[in-house]
């Protein structure tokens, strides 16, 4: 792993930053407050090849890796326009379909996903299962050559923007343990029997959340992704990239918050001196800067491991934890630095607070990351 960024990566950062800059600030705040998609930014990034930068070249993608997609996630966020669906459609669904999709599925979906014209979101979370994937109750039963899908999914992002879902469903039971066996299915959002109800959230985000009801949705055999009953293993090829790109978004938000706070602290004068001269202000921002930089290093390491086919679970979880905590602290310090102006719409900090607070919970909560590290990294007894 090289610590000096290569010219290609610098070019990605510079180009994405230039594209995203007009869509940060007031544009993002307005869309976040109204819960309306930032379509203009998504479309131009797609036309320029950045939405599908990690997807195979033969389907119109950039042929790069999660390292490069993480740069796109970070830089859009650093300009004040974080895009949650990059970690859902491009990272999870893009990686899963690129690795496990049938030739027909890949040809049908990946070209549009690569250009940003189509979005495929991810449906795993359920109201009664939490992080316990083995206890998912949404199930698909065999029906002739196809399947019938029934169940409920909860807090699914961007369904209104998506053309299809990658759905994780139970298709059997492991005889030795009684745990559920999972399979992945590609389900168009206009499928008969699928109902999507918006789930109102108080956080200011452009992306909406949904509860999904699958009422005997009929699936063709061709809608199975990969191998039946191997979905649990397959899905982690998408979940590690989800954690990495989520971490990258957090790093970018941390950078954005610190840039705004530093500018304000340099220019805001009280009693004849800039407030940045006071250590009560400067030390909080310096500490946040250090934490964001450290999180960026772990994010880069996790992406490098994934792209080189090496075990990336530990690093991906640690990156997501570190980056979410660092971004949260950076935004909080930025709001405190602004004083009352930190709550003003004009300064655009509260939408950043909303998304980093969300990212401490999802796509995996900080507590579940600590459980993972305790059990898998330290060899401690399972606590749950």
Kinemage of the C-alpha trace (Angstrom):
@kinemage 1
@onewidth
@group {chain A} dominant
@subgroup {mainchain}
@vectorlist {calphas} color= white
{ca unk a 1} P 0.000 0.000 0.000
{ca unk a 2} L 1.466 3.331 -1.099
{ca unk a 3} L 0.976 6.351 1.125
{ca unk a 4} L 1.757 8.839 -1.630
{ca unk a 5} L -1.349 9.270 -3.763
{ca unk a 6} L -0.716 8.455 -7.410
{ca unk a 7} L -1.494 10.916 -10.233
{ca unk a 8} L -4.632 9.042 -11.301
{ca unk a 9} L -6.097 9.265 -7.831
{ca unk a 10} L -5.234 12.944 -7.552
{ca unk a 11} L -6.948 13.520 -10.883
{ca unk a 12} L -10.076 11.711 -9.637
{ca unk a 13} L -10.153 13.872 -6.531
{ca unk a 14} L -9.672 17.113 -8.451
{ca unk a 15} L -12.234 16.325 -11.125
{ca unk a 16} L -14.901 15.076 -8.721
{ca unk a 17} L -14.363 18.079 -6.442
{ca unk a 18} L -14.793 20.444 -9.376
{ca unk a 19} L -18.001 18.687 -10.450
{ca unk a 20} L -19.476 18.521 -6.937
{ca unk a 21} L -18.667 22.029 -5.698
{ca unk a 22} L -21.755 23.749 -7.182
{ca unk a 23} L -23.971 21.092 -5.571
{ca unk a 24} L -22.760 21.537 -2.016
{ca unk a 25} L -23.866 24.244 0.352
{ca unk a 26} L -27.256 25.766 -0.456
{ca unk a 27} L -28.140 23.211 -3.158
{ca unk a 28} L -27.572 20.221 -0.882
{ca unk a 29} L -29.228 21.866 2.118
{ca unk a 30} L -32.357 22.650 0.099
{ca unk a 31} L -32.650 19.082 -1.191
{ca unk a 32} L -31.905 17.631 2.239
{ca unk a 33} L -34.585 19.762 3.878
{ca unk a 34} L -37.153 18.803 1.236
{ca unk a 35} L -36.063 15.136 1.061
{ca unk a 36} L -35.649 15.389 -2.708
{ca unk a 37} L -32.885 13.549 -4.630
{ca unk a 38} L -29.779 15.385 -5.793
{ca unk a 39} L -30.391 14.123 -9.324
{ca unk a 40} L -28.362 16.756 -11.149
{ca unk a 41} L -25.151 15.818 -9.350
{ca unk a 42} L -25.801 12.083 -9.755
{ca unk a 43} L -26.407 12.455 -13.489
{ca unk a 44} L -23.317 14.492 -14.242
{ca unk a 45} L -21.138 12.128 -12.201
{ca unk a 46} L -22.658 9.268 -14.181
{ca unk a 47} L -21.976 10.925 -17.536
{ca unk a 48} L -18.373 11.543 -16.501
{ca unk a 49} L -17.888 7.883 -15.507
{ca unk a 50} L -17.677 8.228 -11.738
{ca unk a 51} L -20.876 6.472 -10.619
{ca unk a 52} L -19.675 3.205 -12.169
{ca unk a 53} L -15.964 3.711 -11.673
{ca unk a 54} L -15.676 0.335 -9.892
{ca unk a 55} L -17.771 -1.633 -12.386
{ca unk a 56} L -16.341 -3.786 -15.219
{ca unk a 57} L -15.253 -1.969 -18.364
{ca unk a 58} L -17.122 -4.409 -20.612
{ca unk a 59} L -20.374 -3.070 -19.150
{ca unk a 60} L -19.409 0.581 -19.439
{ca unk a 61} L -17.792 0.932 -16.029
{ca unk a 62} L -14.389 2.313 -15.182
{ca unk a 63} L -12.785 -1.041 -14.392
{ca unk a 64} L -11.302 0.386 -11.198
{ca unk a 65} L -11.900 -0.694 -7.603
{ca unk a 66} L -13.424 0.291 -4.306
{ca unk a 67} L -10.375 2.477 -3.697
{ca unk a 68} L -11.441 4.705 -6.572
{ca unk a 69} L -15.140 4.633 -5.665
{ca unk a 70} L -14.202 5.643 -2.113
{ca unk a 71} L -12.389 8.676 -3.539
{ca unk a 72} L -15.579 9.693 -5.341
{ca unk a 73} L -17.587 9.238 -2.132
{ca unk a 74} L -15.108 11.246 -0.101
{ca unk a 75} L -14.740 14.137 -2.528
{ca unk a 76} L -18.453 14.661 -3.143
{ca unk a 77} L -18.966 14.720 0.626
{ca unk a 78} L -16.003 17.053 1.118
{ca unk a 79} L -17.686 19.557 -1.199
{ca unk a 80} L -20.849 19.372 0.905
{ca unk a 81} L -22.850 16.921 -1.216
{ca unk a 82} L -22.638 13.414 0.303
{ca unk a 83} L -24.390 10.752 -1.801
{ca unk a 84} L -25.685 7.819 0.234
{ca unk a 85} L -26.746 5.847 -2.836
{ca unk a 86} L -23.125 5.571 -3.948
{ca unk a 87} L -22.591 3.143 -1.094
{ca unk a 88} L -25.847 1.313 -1.886
{ca unk a 89} L -26.145 1.134 -5.684
{ca unk a 90} L -22.507 1.462 -6.767
{ca unk a 91} L -20.803 -0.294 -3.843
{ca unk a 92} L -23.148 -3.045 -2.623
{ca unk a 93} L -25.301 -3.839 -5.638
{ca unk a 94} L -22.587 -3.028 -8.151
{ca unk a 95} L -20.052 -5.295 -6.472
{ca unk a 96} L -22.535 -8.140 -5.916
{ca unk a 97} L -23.816 -8.126 -9.505
{ca unk a 98} L -20.310 -7.760 -10.947
{ca unk a 99} L -19.131 -10.815 -8.996
{ca unk a 100} L -22.192 -13.068 -8.752
{ca unk a 101} L -24.701 -11.853 -11.334
{ca unk a 102} L -25.521 -14.082 -14.292
{ca unk a 103} L -24.405 -12.859 -17.746
{ca unk a 104} L -28.015 -11.881 -18.465
{ca unk a 105} L -28.355 -9.964 -15.166
{ca unk a 106} L -25.060 -8.192 -15.744
{ca unk a 107} L -25.928 -7.205 -19.299
{ca unk a 108} L -29.376 -6.004 -18.257
{ca unk a 109} L -28.399 -3.941 -15.238
{ca unk a 110} L -24.719 -3.024 -15.075
{ca unk a 111} L -24.512 -0.709 -18.127
{ca unk a 112} L -27.295 1.522 -16.774
{ca unk a 113} L -25.884 1.408 -13.255
{ca unk a 114} L -22.451 2.374 -14.571
{ca unk a 115} L -23.787 5.510 -16.277
{ca unk a 116} L -26.030 6.428 -13.359
{ca unk a 117} L -29.184 6.000 -15.438
{ca unk a 118} L -30.347 3.090 -13.288
{ca unk a 119} L -30.081 2.465 -9.559
{ca unk a 120} L -30.287 -0.847 -7.752
{ca unk a 121} L -30.667 -0.531 -3.990
{ca unk a 122} L -30.220 -3.125 -1.255
{ca unk a 123} L -32.852 -4.679 1.014
{ca unk a 124} L -31.642 -6.690 3.993
{ca unk a 125} L -32.824 -4.953 7.197
{ca unk a 126} L -36.012 -6.149 8.893
{ca unk a 127} L -37.947 -4.719 11.855
{ca unk a 128} L -37.566 -7.838 14.022
{ca unk a 129} L -34.154 -9.117 12.969
{ca unk a 130} L -31.852 -6.154 13.509
{ca unk a 131} L -28.275 -7.184 12.793
{ca unk a 132} L -29.035 -10.894 13.168
{ca unk a 133} L -29.110 -11.870 9.497
{ca unk a 134} L -29.736 -15.527 10.324
{ca unk a 135} L -33.100 -14.551 11.811
{ca unk a 136} L -34.466 -12.800 8.724
{ca unk a 137} L -38.080 -13.771 8.205
{ca unk a 138} L -38.517 -12.610 4.615
{ca unk a 139} L -38.510 -15.861 2.698
{ca unk a 140} L -38.640 -17.125 -0.858
{ca unk a 141} L -40.253 -20.503 -1.475
{ca unk a 142} L -39.947 -22.590 -4.580
{ca unk a 143} L -42.885 -22.481 -6.956
{ca unk a 144} L -42.315 -24.488 -10.120
{ca unk a 145} L -39.287 -23.064 -11.919
{ca unk a 146} L -39.483 -19.833 -9.954
{ca unk a 147} L -39.992 -18.416 -6.492
{ca unk a 148} L -42.580 -16.633 -4.392
{ca unk a 149} L -41.210 -13.903 -2.121
{ca unk a 150} L -42.975 -12.854 1.079
{ca unk a 151} L -41.959 -10.650 3.999
{ca unk a 152} L -41.094 -7.140 5.152
{ca unk a 153} L -37.977 -4.985 4.882
{ca unk a 154} L -37.327 -1.868 6.920
{ca unk a 155} L -35.272 1.319 6.499
{ca unk a 156} L -34.466 0.691 2.837
{ca unk a 157} L -32.854 3.745 1.244
{ca unk a 158} L -33.709 5.282 -2.102
{ca unk a 159} L -36.507 2.957 -3.225
{ca unk a 160} L -38.245 5.871 -4.959
{ca unk a 161} L -35.117 6.439 -7.059
{ca unk a 162} L -34.391 2.782 -7.799
{ca unk a 163} L -35.271 0.514 -10.691
{ca unk a 164} L -34.617 -2.688 -8.746
{ca unk a 165} L -33.659 -4.140 -5.382
{ca unk a 166} L -31.144 -6.758 -4.335
{ca unk a 167} L -33.231 -8.589 -1.735
{ca unk a 168} L -31.801 -10.938 0.895
{ca unk a 169} L -34.329 -13.696 1.656
{ca unk a 170} L -34.402 -16.942 3.583
{ca unk a 171} L -34.545 -19.999 1.308
{ca unk a 172} L -33.783 -22.830 3.698
{ca unk a 173} L -32.472 -23.924 7.090
{ca unk a 174} L -29.056 -25.252 8.005
{ca unk a 175} L -29.689 -28.731 9.460
{ca unk a 176} L -26.845 -28.702 11.983
{ca unk a 177} L -27.549 -25.299 13.534
{ca unk a 178} L -31.106 -24.384 12.583
{ca unk a 179} L -29.855 -21.073 11.189
{ca unk a 180} L -31.467 -19.665 8.098
{ca unk a 181} L -29.898 -20.168 4.685
{ca unk a 182} L -30.028 -17.038 2.558
{ca unk a 183} L -30.260 -16.295 -1.145
{ca unk a 184} L -30.111 -13.046 -3.104
{ca unk a 185} L -32.769 -11.974 -5.593
{ca unk a 186} L -32.963 -9.149 -8.110
{ca unk a 187} L -36.450 -7.645 -7.803
{ca unk a 188} L -37.701 -4.741 -9.982
{ca unk a 189} L -39.366 -2.030 -7.907
{ca unk a 190} L -42.533 -2.221 -10.038
{ca unk a 191} L -43.064 -5.940 -9.336
{ca unk a 192} L -46.704 -6.883 -8.611
{ca unk a 193} L -47.150 -7.556 -4.906
{ca unk a 194} L -44.381 -5.166 -3.814
{ca unk a 195} L -45.555 -2.172 -1.768
{ca unk a 196} L -43.224 0.611 -0.639
{ca unk a 197} L -44.331 2.935 2.171
{ca unk a 198} L -42.208 5.964 2.955
{ca unk a 199} L -40.768 5.915 6.478
{ca unk a 200} L -40.594 9.520 7.725
{ca unk a 201} L -37.333 10.502 9.415
{ca unk a 202} L -36.492 13.775 11.150
{ca unk a 203} L -32.918 13.969 9.837
{ca unk a 204} L -32.410 16.238 6.837
{ca unk a 205} L -31.420 13.893 4.024
{ca unk a 206} L -32.104 13.927 0.273
{ca unk a 207} L -32.594 10.154 0.304
{ca unk a 208} L -35.914 8.803 1.569
{ca unk a 209} L -36.322 5.657 3.691
{ca unk a 210} L -38.953 2.984 3.091
{ca unk a 211} L -40.720 0.002 4.580
{ca unk a 212} L -41.231 -2.687 1.932
{ca unk a 213} L -43.928 -5.333 1.903
{ca unk a 214} L -43.497 -8.370 -0.348
{ca unk a 215} L -46.929 -9.979 -0.679
{ca unk a 216} L -46.297 -13.161 -2.686
{ca unk a 217} L -44.076 -11.455 -5.254
{ca unk a 218} L -43.468 -13.955 -8.044
{ca unk a 219} L -39.886 -14.282 -9.242
{ca unk a 220} L -38.477 -16.069 -12.260
{ca unk a 221} L -35.595 -18.476 -11.792
{ca unk a 222} L -33.422 -15.893 -13.579
{ca unk a 223} L -33.922 -13.437 -10.723
{ca unk a 224} L -31.816 -15.524 -8.322
{ca unk a 225} L -28.364 -13.956 -7.956
{ca unk a 226} L -25.529 -16.437 -7.701
{ca unk a 227} L -26.098 -19.782 -6.018
{ca unk a 228} L -29.161 -20.724 -3.966
{ca unk a 229} L -28.535 -20.778 -0.197
{ca unk a 230} L -25.130 -19.104 -0.542
{ca unk a 231} L -26.420 -15.572 -0.152
{ca unk a 232} L -24.880 -15.085 3.285
{ca unk a 233} L -21.377 -15.541 1.851
{ca unk a 234} L -22.172 -13.585 -1.302
{ca unk a 235} L -23.627 -10.588 0.471
{ca unk a 236} L -20.400 -9.856 2.321
{ca unk a 237} L -18.736 -9.126 -0.998
{ca unk a 238} L -21.051 -6.108 -0.973
{ca unk a 239} L -21.134 -5.306 2.736
{ca unk a 240} L -17.404 -4.685 3.089
{ca unk a 241} L -17.522 -2.137 0.214
{ca unk a 242} L -20.595 -0.610 1.863
{ca unk a 243} L -18.635 -0.070 5.070
{ca unk a 244} L -15.621 1.307 3.173
{ca unk a 245} L -17.602 3.776 1.099
{ca unk a 246} L -19.648 4.753 4.148
{ca unk a 247} L -16.369 5.499 5.899
{ca unk a 248} L -15.202 7.533 2.905
{ca unk a 249} L -18.375 9.631 3.015
{ca unk a 250} L -17.719 10.266 6.717
{ca unk a 251} L -14.128 11.313 6.019
{ca unk a 252} L -15.381 13.739 3.386
{ca unk a 253} L -18.018 15.180 5.716
{ca unk a 254} L -15.374 15.591 8.414
{ca unk a 255} L -13.193 17.510 5.959
{ca unk a 256} L -16.143 19.682 4.929
{ca unk a 257} L -17.080 20.527 8.507
{ca unk a 258} L -13.499 21.381 9.448
{ca unk a 259} L -13.050 23.582 6.376
{ca unk a 260} L -16.185 25.551 7.237
{ca unk a 261} L -15.261 25.814 10.911
{ca unk a 262} L -11.679 26.871 10.230
{ca unk a 263} L -12.774 29.601 7.845
{ca unk a 264} L -15.300 30.862 10.361
{ca unk a 265} L -12.757 30.761 13.212
{ca unk a 266} L -10.241 32.754 11.146
{ca unk a 267} L -12.716 35.475 10.244
{ca unk a 268} L -15.117 35.736 13.175
{ca unk a 269} L -13.824 38.357 15.611
{ca unk a 270} L -14.907 38.804 19.213
{ca unk a 271} L -13.353 41.545 21.367
{ca unk a 272} L -11.007 42.428 18.520
{ca unk a 273} L -9.506 38.981 17.941
{ca unk a 274} L -10.413 36.034 15.671
{ca unk a 275} L -12.006 33.291 17.754
{ca unk a 276} L -9.503 30.833 16.249
{ca unk a 277} L -6.788 32.368 18.433
{ca unk a 278} L -8.441 30.804 21.467
{ca unk a 279} L -7.367 27.264 22.318
{ca unk a 280} L -10.878 26.401 23.409
{ca unk a 281} L -11.769 26.691 19.721
{ca unk a 282} L -8.544 25.706 17.987
{ca unk a 283} L -7.789 22.582 20.008
{ca unk a 284} L -11.232 21.075 19.376
{ca unk a 285} L -10.790 21.552 15.639
{ca unk a 286} L -7.197 20.279 15.672
{ca unk a 287} L -8.251 17.143 17.555
{ca unk a 288} L -11.036 16.540 15.057
{ca unk a 289} L -8.590 17.014 12.165
{ca unk a 290} L -6.253 14.364 13.592
{ca unk a 291} L -9.116 11.899 14.029
{ca unk a 292} L -10.409 12.456 10.492
{ca unk a 293} L -6.924 11.923 9.050
{ca unk a 294} L -6.482 8.697 11.014
{ca unk a 295} L -9.861 7.444 9.816
{ca unk a 296} L -8.868 8.242 6.232
{ca unk a 297} L -5.814 6.001 6.573
{ca unk a 298} L -7.873 3.042 7.791
{ca unk a 299} L -10.407 3.622 5.023
{ca unk a 300} L -7.643 3.530 2.419
{ca unk a 301} L -6.235 0.338 3.946
{ca unk a 302} L -9.627 -1.396 3.922
{ca unk a 303} L -10.204 -0.442 0.279
{ca unk a 304} L -6.719 -1.670 -0.667
{ca unk a 305} L -7.316 -5.025 1.021
{ca unk a 306} L -10.670 -5.503 -0.724
{ca unk a 307} L -9.280 -4.582 -4.125
{ca unk a 308} L -6.394 -7.037 -3.686
{ca unk a 309} L -8.690 -9.912 -2.760
{ca unk a 310} L -7.416 -10.057 0.822
{ca unk a 311} L -9.556 -10.430 3.976
{ca unk a 312} L -11.056 -6.997 4.551
{ca unk a 313} L -13.742 -7.559 7.197
{ca unk a 314} L -11.784 -6.293 10.180
{ca unk a 315} L -10.355 -3.252 8.397
{ca unk a 316} L -13.718 -2.371 6.808
{ca unk a 317} L -15.483 -2.426 10.160
{ca unk a 318} L -12.717 -0.475 11.870
{ca unk a 319} L -12.701 2.120 9.083
{ca unk a 320} L -16.448 2.599 9.306
{ca unk a 321} L -16.299 2.938 13.102
{ca unk a 322} L -13.364 5.356 13.108
{ca unk a 323} L -14.699 7.523 10.305
{ca unk a 324} L -18.219 7.820 11.691
{ca unk a 325} L -16.894 8.768 15.130
{ca unk a 326} L -14.412 11.255 13.649
{ca unk a 327} L -16.995 12.875 11.387
{ca unk a 328} L -19.495 13.177 14.217
{ca unk a 329} L -16.889 14.880 16.402
{ca unk a 330} L -15.808 17.163 13.549
{ca unk a 331} L -19.355 18.307 12.771
{ca unk a 332} L -20.094 18.826 16.459
{ca unk a 333} L -16.927 20.898 16.857
{ca unk a 334} L -17.839 22.899 13.760
{ca unk a 335} L -21.323 23.647 15.102
{ca unk a 336} L -19.848 24.693 18.457
{ca unk a 337} L -17.318 26.932 16.707
{ca unk a 338} L -20.137 28.692 14.856
{ca unk a 339} L -22.109 29.235 18.055
{ca unk a 340} L -25.711 30.135 17.253
{ca unk a 341} L -24.818 30.281 13.576
{ca unk a 342} L -24.156 26.557 13.734
{ca unk a 343} L -27.916 26.055 13.728
{ca unk a 344} L -28.522 28.512 10.912
{ca unk a 345} L -29.647 27.184 7.550
{ca unk a 346} L -27.213 29.596 5.903
{ca unk a 347} L -24.174 27.721 7.184
{ca unk a 348} L -25.414 24.240 6.202
{ca unk a 349} L -24.055 22.287 9.162
{ca unk a 350} L -27.206 20.585 10.453
{ca unk a 351} L -27.718 18.419 7.351
{ca unk a 352} L -24.139 17.200 7.844
{ca unk a 353} L -24.930 16.400 11.474
{ca unk a 354} L -27.979 14.390 10.400
{ca unk a 355} L -26.086 12.164 7.998
{ca unk a 356} L -23.114 11.503 10.298
{ca unk a 357} L -25.488 10.688 13.128
{ca unk a 358} L -27.179 8.205 10.819
{ca unk a 359} L -23.841 6.712 9.808
{ca unk a 360} L -22.991 5.949 13.435
{ca unk a 361} L -26.001 3.610 13.332
{ca unk a 362} L -25.991 2.325 9.758
{ca unk a 363} L -24.978 0.398 7.763
{ca unk a 364} L -23.653 -1.287 10.900
{ca unk a 365} L -23.887 0.252 14.356
{ca unk a 366} L -20.816 1.206 16.339
{ca unk a 367} L -21.806 -1.354 18.989
{ca unk a 368} L -21.895 -4.199 16.454
{ca unk a 369} L -18.470 -3.157 15.183
{ca unk a 370} L -17.163 -3.355 18.739
{ca unk a 371} L -18.749 -6.809 19.069
{ca unk a 372} L -17.053 -7.882 15.839
{ca unk a 373} L -13.615 -6.672 16.922
{ca unk a 374} L -13.977 -8.172 20.404
{ca unk a 375} L -14.973 -11.575 19.041
{ca unk a 376} L -13.025 -11.894 15.796
{ca unk a 377} L -9.957 -9.749 16.421
{ca unk a 378} L -9.394 -10.272 20.132
{ca unk a 379} L -10.806 -13.772 20.469
{ca unk a 380} L -13.150 -12.809 23.297
{ca unk a 381} L -16.312 -14.846 24.036
{ca unk a 382} L -19.348 -13.928 22.002
{ca unk a 383} L -21.504 -11.524 24.002
{ca unk a 384} L -24.809 -11.965 22.214
